[in-house]
Amino acid sequence: MAETAQADPDLQYLDQMAAIHLTPSTDSKPGRAFVATPLQVLSRQEDWVQVRITGWTQAGAERVIYAAPGIRVLSATLPKSAVGDLILTDTQDDPETGLTWTRTELRGWLHDPALQSDLNQIWARAEPLFAKRCTACHQRRIPDHYTANQWTSHLKVMGPRTGLPKEGQFLIRTYMQHHAKDSARLTQNP
């Protein structure tokens, strides 16, 4: 199932991975925000942009923010020192795994980020990359034949064989996860 861009005019998507900081400065260890992560721009200060990323963290592993509970689509990772700055709200238990997930908000700063208002523009880059690099050795896979979590496992093994830098591998992984058979769960938990 293809994901369409949100109707919210304030919603933007990261066009590529970016370092995310708690302040508009490179003085502290940054986290990482990942390609196609939806975010809201809160303010601007010179060439810094303050953003809000909303996602889900697993209890006991709050340094990693995922797009939805139980689906390992990465939105951001944080240094240990930044966990105390997260805004944690409601929780829910995943009936399939019994794990507890917490809705989490991260407010951080990106330095001169590449933002895209249309998620389909990111997919327009990812799909031909997938088609070209992932059919050199085998038949083309159909994205919705696997779950988002299964794509993580498949591409962890196959990604290095593509000859692509990690950023390109991650773009393909994110594309496949957002088009997986359980991708509707990604839009149900913004």
ZITAPE-V701092 format. One record per residue. PHI is phi in whole degrees, 0 to 359 (none if undefined). PSI is psi in radians with two decimals (* if undefined). OMEGA is omega in whole degrees, -180 to 180 (none if undefined). Layout:
PHI&PSI&OMEGA ; PHI&PSI&OMEGA
This chain:
none&2.15&-180 ; 282&2.42&178 ; 270&2.34&178 ; 259&2.76&-179 ; 295&2.53&179 ; 292&2.70&179 ; 280&-0.28&-179 ; 296&2.00&-177 ; 292&-0.33&179 ; 275&-0.18&-178 ; 281&2.29&177 ; 234&2.91&178 ; 231&2.48&175 ; 289&2.25&-179 ; 276&-0.26&176 ; 200&2.86&179 ; 300&2.60&-179 ; 212&2.60&173 ; 288&2.42&178 ; 239&2.31&-175 ; 241&2.70&178 ; 283&-0.40&178 ; 228&2.83&179 ; 284&1.16&-177 ; 200&2.69&177 ; 260&0.34&-177 ; 288&-0.44&-178 ; 247&2.90&180 ; 294&2.20&-179 ; 274&2.89&167 ; 263&-2.90&179 ; 225&2.30&172 ; 253&2.47&-170 ; 256&2.73&-179 ; 306&2.47&178 ; 73&0.11&177 ; 290&2.20&176 ; 285&2.47&180 ; 208&2.81&175 ; 248&2.35&175 ; 278&2.18&-179 ; 261&-0.70&180 ; 197&2.98&178 ; 228&2.50&177 ; 217&1.81&-174 ; 55&-2.10&-180 ; 259&0.40&175 ; 253&2.54&179 ; 234&2.17&175 ; 273&2.30&-176 ; 229&2.80&173 ; 242&2.19&174 ; 246&2.19&179 ; 247&2.32&180 ; 199&-2.60&-175 ; 224&2.43&175 ; 241&2.62&177 ; 272&2.42&179 ; 305&2.22&-180 ; 88&-0.09&-180 ; 224&0.90&-172 ; 288&-0.09&180 ; 284&-0.16&-179 ; 239&2.17&179 ; 254&2.22&-180 ; 251&2.80&-178 ; 290&-0.54&-177 ; 207&2.70&179 ; 295&2.30&177 ; 82&-0.15&179 ; 247&2.10&-172 ; 273&1.03&172 ; 262&1.93&-175 ; 291&2.32&171 ; 254&-0.80&-179 ; 201&2.69&170 ; 235&2.61&-174 ; 231&2.67&170 ; 288&2.73&-178 ; 306&-0.63&-177 ; 294&-0.30&-177 ; 267&-0.19&-175 ; 301&-0.65&-179 ; 294&-0.27&179 ; 269&-0.06&178 ; 288&2.60&174 ; 257&1.97&-177 ; 256&2.29&-179 ; 239&-2.15&-173 ; 289&2.73&179 ; 240&2.80&174 ; 209&2.62&178 ; 263&2.38&176 ; 278&2.00&-177 ; 296&-0.44&-179 ; 284&-0.59&-175 ; 244&-0.30&-176 ; 78&0.09&180 ; 280&2.58&177 ; 264&2.30&180 ; 241&2.53&-179 ; 237&2.28&174 ; 295&2.28&-171 ; 227&2.43&176 ; 240&2.32&175 ; 243&2.22&171 ; 250&2.13&-177 ; 210&-3.14&-176 ; 240&2.34&176 ; 248&2.40&178 ; 269&2.01&177 ; 45&1.01&-174 ; 285&2.67&172 ; 270&1.87&-178 ; 248&2.64&-180 ; 226&2.31&179 ; 274&-0.26&-178 ; 240&1.91&-180 ; 301&-0.53&-180 ; 296&-0.43&176 ; 292&-0.60&177 ; 290&-0.75&179 ; 296&-0.54&179 ; 296&-0.46&174 ; 277&-0.66&-174 ; 286&-0.75&-173 ; 299&-0.85&179 ; 292&-0.53&176 ; 296&-0.79&176 ; 299&-0.84&-177 ; 299&-0.68&-177 ; 281&-0.84&-172 ; 277&-0.41&-174 ; 257&0.22&176 ; 237&0.13&180 ; 293&-0.58&-176 ; 248&-0.31&-176 ; 208&3.00&179 ; 297&2.58&-180 ; 296&2.30&178 ; 275&2.61&178 ; 262&2.13&-173 ; 307&-0.72&-174 ; 274&0.28&172 ; 273&-0.17&-178 ; 229&2.80&175 ; 277&2.91&178 ; 301&-0.72&-180 ; 291&-0.58&177 ; 293&-0.65&178 ; 298&-0.62&177 ; 302&-0.82&-179 ; 294&-0.82&-179 ; 300&-0.80&-174 ; 281&-0.34&174 ; 296&-0.67&180 ; 281&-0.80&-172 ; 276&-0.49&-175 ; 309&-0.86&-179 ; 297&-0.40&-180 ; 284&-0.23&-178 ; 283&-0.34&-176 ; 80&0.07&179 ; 277&2.60&171 ; 297&2.84&-177 ; 304&-0.63&180 ; 298&-0.74&177 ; 293&-0.69&177 ; 298&-0.72&-179 ; 290&-0.61&176 ; 300&-0.80&179 ; 297&-0.79&180 ; 302&-0.82&-179 ; 296&-0.73&177 ; 302&-0.83&-178 ; 295&-0.69&180 ; 294&-0.68&-179 ; 284&-0.13&177 ; 241&0.23&-180 ; 287&2.96&-176 ; 293&-0.34&177 ; 252&0.35&-176 ; 295&-0.34&177 ; 300&-0.49&178 ; 294&-0.41&179 ; 291&-0.62&-179 ; 273&-0.22&178 ; 278&-0.27&-175 ; 233&0.98&-179 ; 293&*&none
